[in-house]
Amino acid sequence: MKARNTVFIIIFIGLLTALIISAALKKHMPMNQDDYSGNPGGNLYGGGLFCEHEGKVYFANPNDGGSLYVMNVDESDVKKLAGVSVESLNVDDHRVYYALSGQSSGSGLGYIRKATGLFSIKKSGGDSICYTQDAVGVANLIGSYLYYQHYDKTKGTYLDRIKIDKTDPSTVIEAMIDPSSCDSGNIYYSGVPSGNNNRPNDYKDMYLHMYDTRSGTDTTLFEHQMYQPIYDNEFVYYLDLETKYQLHRYSLMTGEDVTLTDERVDMFNVGGGMIYYQTDSSSPDAALKRMTTDGTDIETVATGIYCDINMTSSFVYFHSYESLSPMYHQSLRGGVNVMLFDPH
């Protein structure tokens, strides 16, 4: 009887502690404007390895197993924030949000290989918050909610969300929707391929959709088969599935759809008036190239196969397909001057 009472007391104290922590988070966690977005869509499609905010760049350091670091935009004053391997970086005025990349950058009893979950820490480091320890795909901070691809072994992967103070968790769409591209509270995404009869038919078409996170309404904007749409200044850039992955630009204002390159494109990023893109990796002429957003001034940046193209206001970052390290960088604009990115 005494043992039973002891167990009851322990459980009660644990629940009470959890409630106190939850209430404290809700009281002291500053909220964001509804139209806030934590990282540009092109970066999140590229793993979310870099994220710029107020003159600082938060990044997964390729020289330290992808651990979380911060530096100035000019790459000076490099500091380590956390010794875990991160991706899907998002930042607001107070915290850095990230998903674990699936492996630890450290070793020993304090590290778990193939770790998963969605977390945040203060921008100065420390004060970690865990939102889930389940497997997470892409995560995007939109307003005061984290929208993320949440894997469940019984349901599959759905688009879920949770408030940054750990309240109001819910499933948004019962399909593996990618929330990477967002502007003014609207998620721009392509539907998912068919093949799972448990998913709603509305999301099997691969068309361009817009999900309004404030009203919860979903609109089909363009009935055209596409992949990885990126919103940028009233245009949506995308890979065209109907023309063997050519890069297109669709105007939301006029409905005009323009082919920017006849080459097959594996991945791309848009920012600062520039597009950086990787051409067909199966071709002997595979290369990382760039152009202006109207499709002019095409240049070869580096020959070979590169991936995870991330941008800041000053640099574009990328690495070889085989490994996160070494990583390279190039001035976003100006002449071609690819160099090794070696933060220390």
N, C-alpha and C positions, 0 to 999 in steps of 0.2 A: 504493500500500500504506500509506504514511504517512497519507494523508488518511482511509483507511478506519479505521485505528486511532484517529485523532483523533475521528471520528464515534462509534466504539464507546465511547471514554472519556467523551464528552459525554453519551451516552445512559445509561451506567452511573452517572455522577454524578447525573444527573437522577432516575433511579429510586431511588438511595440517599437523596437528599434528600427525596423524597416519602415514603419509608418512615420516615425519621427524624421528619419532621413528623407523620405519622400516629401513630407511637408516642408522640410527645410529647403530642398531643391526647388520646389514649386514657388516658395516665397522669395528666394534670392536669385533665381536664374532669370536674367534679363531676356526679354523676348525680342524678336526681330520684326521688322515690317513685313507684311504679307507678300510683298513683291521681291523680297530679298532672295538672292541665289548665291550659294556658297562657293561655286567654281564653274567656269565656263564649260559648256557641253563637250567641246572638242577635247579638253583636258581629261574629262571623266571617261570619254570613249578610249582615251589612251592610258587608262589605268589610274588617272587622278594622282599622278606622282608628283606634281607641282601645283601650287596654289598661291597666287599673289593676293595680298591684302594690306592696304595702307603702307606701302613702301617696303614690306617684308615678303619674302618668298618662303613658304613652308614646303618641304620636299622630302622624298624618300631618298636617302643618301646611298648611291650605288657603291660607294667605297666602304659602307658599313652595313651590308646586308639589307639595305632598304630601310634602315632605322629613320625615325622622324627627326629632321633637323630644320633650322630656320636660318636665313641669311638676308642681307639687304638685296634689293633688286639688282644692284651692280655686282653681286656675288661676294661682297665683303662681309666680315664679322659673322662667320659661320659658327653656329652653336647647336649642340645636341639637346633635344627635348625629351626623347623617349627611346629606349632600347628595344623596340619591337618593330618588325617589318610591316610597313603600312602601304595602303593604297586608298583610292576614293577619298582623297583629301578634300575637306571643306573647311572654311574659316569664316567666323563672324567677328564682331568687335571684342569678344571675350574668350572664345574657345576654338580649339582645333578639333575637328571631327574626322574620324578615319575608320576604315575597315582593316582588320588584320589581313595580310596578304596570303596567309596560308602556311607560312613557315616562320620560325623564329630567327632573328638575327644574332641571337646569343646562344649560350650553351649552359649546361648544368641543371640543377634541380629547379631553378627559378624560371626555366623556359620550357614550353611545351611545343613540340614539333607539330606542324600542321594546325596551328592555333587558328580559331575563327572567332568572329564577333564584330560588333560595332561599338565604338567607344568615342569619348572625347576627353581632352585635357585642357587646362588653362593655357593660354598662349605663352605664358612664361614657363610652362611645364608643371606637372603634378596635378593633384585633385582629379583623378581619373573617374569617369562615369562610364559604366557598362550598360548599354541599351539592350543588347542580346549577345549571347555566346553561340548562337546558331550560325550556320554558314550564310554569308552575305555576299551578294554580287556587287553591282554598282550601287552607290549611295549618293544622294544629292540633298544638300540642305536647302530647303525652299521655305521661306518665311521662318517660322519657328518649329518646323517639322523636318525630320529626316525621312525622306522617301527612299526606300531601298528594296532591292531584290532579295527576298527572304526565302531560303530553302527549307522545306519541311519534308522529311522522308515519307510522309503519308500523302501530302497534298502536292508536292512538287515545288516549283518556284513561283511565288506570287509577288505582286508589288504591294508592299506594306508601308506603313508610316508610323512614327512615334514622335511625340513632342520632345523637345530638347530637355525638358525637365522630367522626362521619363513617364509622363502621363499620356493618356489617350492613344494607346496602341490599337491599330486596326488594319484590316486588309482593304486596300484601295481598289485594286483590279485583280481578279482571279486569273491572271496570266503573267507570263514572264516579260512584262513590259520594262523597257529600259528608260529610266528617268533622267538620263544624262543631260539632255538639252532642255533648258528652261529659260523663260524670260517673263518678267512681270507676273510671276505666279502661274504661268502656263507651261505645261510640259508638252514638248513637241516630240512625237515618237512614231515609229512605224509599227504596224501590227505584227503579231508573231506568226511564224509558219504554222500551217495546219498539221494535224497529226495526233493531237490529244483531244478526244471527244468530250472531255470534261471541261474544256475551256469554252467560254462564250464565243459564238460565231462572229461577234462584232470585232474581235481582235485577231482574226485569222487572215485578214486580207492583205497585209503588208502595205496598206495605204498610209498616207500622212494623216495623223490624228493630232488633236490638241485637247489636252485634259486640263480644265480649269481647277486648280487646287482649292480655290475659295468656294466655288459653288458646287464642285463635284460633278460638273457636266463634261461630256466628251463629244467632240465634234470632228467629223471627217472633213479635212481641208482640201485634199487632192487625191483623187482615185487613180493612183499610179503606184506600181510596185517599186518600193525603195528600201534602202537600208541606211542606218546611221544618219538620220537627219540632224543638221545643226542649224539652229536659228542664229542669225546675225544681221542686225539692222534691216529689218523688214523682209529679209530673204531667208529661204531655207536651202541649205546646201546638202546634197545627198548623193549616195551611190545608186545609180539607176539599175535595177534588176532586169529591166526590159531591154537594155542595150549593153549587157555584159559588163556591168559595173563601171560605166563611164561616170565622170563627175558632172553633176548638174546643179543649176541654181534656179530655184522657183521663187517667183515674186508673189508674196501674199497680198500685195496691193493690186497688181494688174493681172495675175494669173499666168504671166509669161514664164515659160520653161525653156532654159537655155543650156545647151551642152557646152561645158567649159573645156573639156579635153576628150579626144577620141580614144585615148589610151585606157586600158583597164586599170582601175585604181583599187588597191587593197585597203588603204586607210588614209585619213587626212585630218587636218585641223585648220580652223579659220580664226583669224584674229588680227587686229591692227591693220586691216586692209590687205592682208596676205593670206594665201592658202599654201600650206606645205602638205605634200602628198607623196605616198609610196606607190610606185607603179608596179605592175604585175610581177609578183615574186617568182613566178614560174618562167619568166622570160630571161634570157641571157643578158638582156639590156636593162634589168631591174635597177631602179635608182630612186633616191629621194629627190623630189623636185619641188619647185615653188612657182607661184604665179600671183598676180594681183587678183582681187576678188571678181574682176570682170573677165578673167580668163586670158589676160594679156601678159607680156613680159615673162614668158616661161623660161626657167633656168634649171639646170641640174645642180643640186646641192652636193650630193655624194652618190657615187655608184655603189650598188649592193642592195641588201635587204635590211630595212630598218623598221622599227615599230615604236609604239608608245610615244607618239609625237605630242609633246606638251609645250605650251606657250606661256610666257609672261609678257609684260609690256616691252621688255628689252631683248629677250632671247627666246629661241626655240630649242627644245631639248629632245633627244632621241637616242636610241641605242640599237645595237645589232639584234637581229631576231633571236639569236641563240642565247643571249644572256643580258641581264640588267647592267652588268659591268663588262667593259668600260662604257660610259655614257659620253655623248658628244653634245656640243652646243654650237649655236650659230646665231649671229645677230639677226633679230627678227626682220629688220630692213637693212638696206645697204648692200655692200658687196658680199660675195660668197667667201666665208672665212671660217670653215669648220675647224673646231678645236676640241681637244679632250676636256671634258668637264671633270675637274679634280678638286672638289671642295675639301678644305682643311683649315 
